[in-house]
Amino acid sequence: MSQADVLFVSHGGGPLPLLGDPGHREMVQCLTAMNGELRKPDAILVVSAHWEATIPTVTTAANPSLFYDYYGFPEESYHIQYPCPGEPELAQQVMDVLTVAGIPAKSDGQRGLDHGVFVPLKLLYPEADIPTIQLSLKKGLDAAEHIRIGEALRGLNYDNLLIIGSGFSFHNMRAFFTPETPEIRQMNQAFAEWLNQTCGDTALPESERAQRLIEWEKAPAARFNHPREEHLIPLMVCYGLAGRASSKIYDLSIVNKRSAMYRWAPE
């Protein structure tokens, strides 16, 4: 598993990054530039904030469709294409390693890839030529449970794999549409700095880093930044996989909010 690249991305608002929205310019530039920074993987596993299941569930379609799980956007956003192949063999491995770790898992051969998958991948790998599968979150959104899911995924035996946690380091929908105030800016900054330190500070013992993530609600302005935590939980899976400080932090402004992406490069 040391050969896997692990990446947490803040995937922005719905399809807007693909529609030229100026608030997503830094995010688009960041993901586009990563194409030259990352080694091109042989397969991609994405854990998206936009799929919660009672039991962790993995897509197994050989040619997955897309699931346009957003509403009220321009007509063109419902015709976006990303015709990547699936990877049923990798999907079976994911189910196997989770089961061995005592985490029940199942497959779904019908569900399409949601926008937490196809939006960042269309920016990262626009050719859509890399086999891709998606793993759900587990309902309840327990941080410790998702760290354990990440730890279980270390058992995957698949060369040159890219694993992406696709969420958003800031996800307060109301705040996106509220005029910026000094108080809002301060709460956004405080949580962003806490998260960057938690993920990136190599001086933190791993036991402390894990505990901070498990108890993320104790962070400054935690519930302002994440009234509901589904967009933060993919980060827990990434950390469980890596088990160490991130090797690179991408500090960005997305829709006028301080946001971040994190990479754990292969060791």
C-alpha positions as CSV (number, residue, x, y, z in Angstrom):
1,M,0.0,0.0,0.0
2,S,3.0,2.3,0.3
3,Q,2.9,2.8,-3.5
4,A,-0.6,4.4,-3.4
5,D,-1.0,8.1,-3.7
6,V,-3.6,9.4,-1.3
7,L,-5.3,12.7,-1.9
8,F,-8.1,14.7,-0.1
9,V,-9.7,17.1,-2.5
10,S,-12.2,19.9,-1.8
11,H,-14.4,19.4,-4.8
12,G,-16.3,22.7,-4.8
13,G,-19.9,23.5,-5.3
14,G,-21.8,21.0,-7.5
15,P,-20.8,21.3,-11.2
16,L,-19.7,24.9,-10.9
17,P,-15.9,24.1,-11.2
18,L,-16.7,22.8,-14.7
19,L,-18.8,25.7,-15.7
20,G,-16.2,28.5,-15.5
21,D,-17.4,29.9,-12.2
22,P,-14.8,32.5,-11.0
23,G,-15.2,31.4,-7.3
24,H,-13.6,28.1,-8.3
25,R,-10.7,29.4,-10.3
26,E,-8.0,28.5,-7.7
27,M,-9.5,25.0,-7.2
28,V,-9.6,24.4,-11.0
29,Q,-6.0,25.6,-11.4
30,C,-4.9,23.4,-8.5
31,L,-6.4,20.2,-9.8
32,T,-5.3,20.9,-13.3
33,A,-1.7,21.4,-12.1
34,M,-1.8,18.2,-10.1
35,N,-2.1,16.3,-13.4
36,G,1.6,17.0,-14.0
37,E,2.5,16.5,-10.3
38,L,1.0,13.1,-9.7
39,R,2.1,9.9,-11.3
40,K,-0.7,8.7,-13.6
41,P,-2.4,5.9,-11.8
42,D,-3.5,2.6,-13.2
43,A,-6.8,2.8,-11.2
44,I,-8.6,5.3,-8.9
45,L,-10.7,4.7,-5.8
46,V,-12.8,7.6,-4.7
47,V,-14.6,8.0,-1.4
48,S,-17.1,10.8,-2.0
49,A,-19.1,12.9,0.5
50,H,-22.1,12.4,-1.6
51,W,-22.9,8.7,-0.9
52,E,-23.8,7.4,2.5
53,A,-24.9,3.8,2.9
54,T,-25.8,1.6,5.9
55,I,-22.9,-0.7,5.0
56,P,-19.8,0.5,3.1
57,T,-20.7,-0.1,-0.5
58,V,-18.5,-0.1,-3.6
59,T,-19.4,0.4,-7.3
60,T,-18.8,-2.6,-9.5
61,A,-20.1,-1.6,-12.9
62,A,-17.6,-2.2,-15.8
63,N,-18.8,1.0,-17.5
64,P,-20.3,3.3,-14.8
65,S,-22.8,5.9,-15.6
66,L,-22.8,9.4,-14.0
67,F,-25.2,10.4,-11.2
68,Y,-26.1,14.1,-11.5
69,D,-26.8,14.6,-7.9
70,Y,-27.4,18.3,-7.9
71,Y,-30.4,20.6,-8.6
72,G,-31.1,24.0,-10.2
73,F,-28.0,24.3,-12.3
74,P,-27.8,25.1,-16.1
75,E,-29.0,22.5,-18.5
76,E,-25.4,21.8,-19.7
77,S,-24.4,20.5,-16.3
78,Y,-26.7,17.5,-16.8
79,H,-24.9,16.6,-20.0
80,I,-21.4,16.5,-18.6
81,Q,-19.7,13.3,-19.6
82,Y,-16.9,11.3,-18.0
83,P,-16.9,7.9,-19.6
84,C,-14.2,6.2,-17.5
85,P,-14.2,2.4,-17.2
86,G,-14.9,0.7,-13.9
87,E,-12.6,-1.8,-12.2
88,P,-14.6,-4.7,-10.8
89,E,-11.4,-6.5,-9.7
90,L,-10.4,-3.6,-7.5
91,A,-13.9,-3.3,-6.2
92,Q,-13.8,-7.0,-5.1
93,Q,-10.5,-6.3,-3.3
94,V,-12.0,-3.4,-1.5
95,M,-14.8,-5.6,-0.2
96,D,-12.4,-8.3,0.7
97,V,-10.0,-6.1,2.8
98,L,-12.9,-4.5,4.6
99,T,-14.5,-7.8,5.4
100,V,-11.2,-9.2,6.7
101,A,-10.9,-6.2,9.0
102,G,-14.4,-7.0,10.4
103,I,-16.1,-4.2,8.4
104,P,-19.1,-5.6,6.5
105,A,-19.2,-4.4,2.9
106,K,-21.3,-4.9,-0.2
107,S,-21.3,-4.1,-3.9
108,D,-23.6,-2.0,-6.1
109,G,-23.5,-2.7,-9.8
110,Q,-26.1,0.0,-10.8
111,R,-25.1,3.3,-9.0
112,G,-23.4,5.9,-11.2
113,L,-20.4,8.0,-10.1
114,D,-21.6,11.2,-8.4
115,H,-20.3,14.7,-8.8
116,G,-17.9,14.2,-5.9
117,V,-16.2,11.8,-8.3
118,F,-16.6,13.1,-11.8
119,V,-16.1,16.8,-11.1
120,P,-12.5,16.6,-9.7
121,L,-11.6,13.7,-12.0
122,K,-12.6,15.7,-15.1
123,L,-10.1,18.3,-14.0
124,L,-7.4,15.9,-12.9
125,Y,-7.7,13.4,-15.7
126,P,-9.9,14.8,-18.5
127,E,-9.2,11.9,-20.9
128,A,-11.4,9.7,-18.6
129,D,-9.1,6.7,-19.5
130,I,-8.3,5.5,-15.9
131,P,-10.5,2.7,-14.4
132,T,-12.4,4.3,-11.4
133,I,-14.6,2.9,-8.6
134,Q,-16.4,4.7,-5.8
135,L,-16.7,3.6,-2.1
136,S,-19.5,5.0,0.0
137,L,-19.3,6.6,3.5
138,K,-21.0,4.7,6.3
139,K,-24.2,6.2,7.7
140,G,-23.7,7.8,11.1
141,L,-20.5,9.5,9.8
142,D,-18.5,8.3,12.8
143,A,-14.9,9.7,12.4
144,A,-13.2,6.8,14.2
145,E,-15.1,4.3,12.1
146,H,-13.9,6.0,8.9
147,I,-10.3,6.1,10.1
148,R,-10.7,2.3,10.6
149,I,-12.0,1.9,7.0
150,G,-8.9,3.8,5.8
151,E,-6.7,1.5,7.8
152,A,-8.4,-1.6,6.4
153,L,-7.8,-0.2,2.8
154,R,-4.1,-0.4,3.5
155,G,-4.5,-4.1,2.8
156,L,-5.2,-3.5,-0.9
157,N,-2.7,-5.1,-3.2
158,Y,-3.0,-3.0,-6.3
159,D,0.0,-1.4,-8.0
160,N,0.0,2.3,-8.8
161,L,-3.3,3.1,-7.2
162,L,-4.7,6.7,-6.5
163,I,-7.1,6.9,-3.6
164,I,-9.1,10.1,-3.3
165,G,-11.2,11.4,-0.5
166,S,-13.6,13.9,-2.1
167,G,-15.2,16.3,0.2
168,F,-14.7,20.0,1.2
169,S,-12.6,21.3,4.1
170,F,-15.3,24.0,4.5
171,H,-18.9,23.1,4.0
172,N,-21.5,25.6,5.4
173,M,-23.9,26.1,2.6
174,R,-25.6,29.1,4.3
175,A,-22.3,30.8,4.7
176,F,-21.5,30.5,1.0
177,F,-24.5,32.7,0.3
178,T,-24.1,35.1,3.2
179,P,-22.2,38.4,2.9
180,E,-18.7,38.0,4.4
181,T,-18.2,39.5,7.8
182,P,-15.1,39.7,10.1
183,E,-16.7,37.0,12.3
184,I,-17.4,34.6,9.5
185,R,-13.8,35.1,8.1
186,Q,-12.3,34.5,11.6
187,M,-14.3,31.3,12.1
188,N,-13.3,30.0,8.7
189,Q,-9.6,30.9,9.3
190,A,-9.5,29.4,12.7
191,F,-10.8,26.0,11.6
192,A,-8.7,26.0,8.4
193,E,-5.5,26.6,10.5
194,W,-6.5,23.9,13.0
195,L,-7.1,21.4,10.1
196,N,-3.8,22.3,8.4
197,Q,-1.9,21.8,11.6
198,T,-3.7,18.6,12.4
199,C,-3.0,17.1,8.9
200,G,0.4,18.6,8.2
201,D,2.4,19.1,11.4
202,T,5.1,16.4,11.4
203,A,5.8,17.1,15.1
204,L,2.4,15.8,16.2
205,P,2.5,12.2,17.5
206,E,0.2,10.0,15.4
207,S,-1.9,9.2,18.4
208,E,-2.6,12.9,18.9
209,R,-3.3,13.5,15.3
210,A,-5.8,10.6,15.2
211,Q,-7.4,11.9,18.4
212,R,-7.8,15.4,17.0
213,L,-9.5,14.1,13.9
214,I,-11.8,11.8,15.9
215,E,-12.7,14.7,18.2
216,W,-12.9,17.2,15.4
217,E,-16.0,18.9,16.9
218,K,-13.7,20.3,19.6
219,A,-11.8,22.3,16.9
220,P,-12.3,26.1,16.7
221,A,-15.7,26.9,15.0
222,A,-16.0,23.3,14.0
223,R,-19.8,23.2,13.6
224,F,-19.8,26.6,11.8
225,N,-17.5,25.1,9.2
226,H,-19.3,21.8,9.1
227,P,-22.9,22.0,10.3
228,R,-23.1,18.4,9.0
229,E,-19.8,16.5,8.6
230,E,-20.2,14.4,5.5
231,H,-17.8,16.6,3.6
232,L,-15.1,16.2,6.2
233,I,-15.4,12.4,6.7
234,P,-13.6,11.4,3.5
235,L,-10.5,13.1,5.0
236,M,-10.7,10.5,7.9
237,V,-10.5,7.7,5.4
238,C,-7.4,9.3,3.8
239,Y,-5.7,9.7,7.2
240,G,-6.5,6.1,8.1
241,L,-4.9,5.0,4.9
242,A,-1.8,7.1,5.3
243,G,-1.3,7.1,9.1
244,R,1.0,10.1,9.0
245,A,1.2,13.8,8.3
246,S,0.3,14.9,4.9
247,S,3.3,15.5,2.6
248,K,1.7,18.6,0.9
249,I,-1.0,21.1,1.8
250,Y,-2.8,23.0,-1.0
251,D,-4.2,26.1,0.7
252,L,-6.9,27.7,-1.5
253,S,-9.8,30.1,-1.7
254,I,-12.9,28.4,-3.0
255,V,-16.1,30.4,-3.3
256,N,-14.4,33.1,-1.1
257,K,-13.8,30.6,1.7
258,R,-10.4,29.4,2.9
259,S,-10.2,25.7,1.9
260,A,-7.6,23.0,1.5
261,M,-6.5,19.9,-0.2
262,Y,-4.0,17.4,1.2
263,R,-1.7,14.9,-0.4
264,W,0.1,11.9,1.1
265,A,2.7,11.0,-1.5
266,P,4.0,7.4,-1.8
267,E,6.9,6.7,0.6
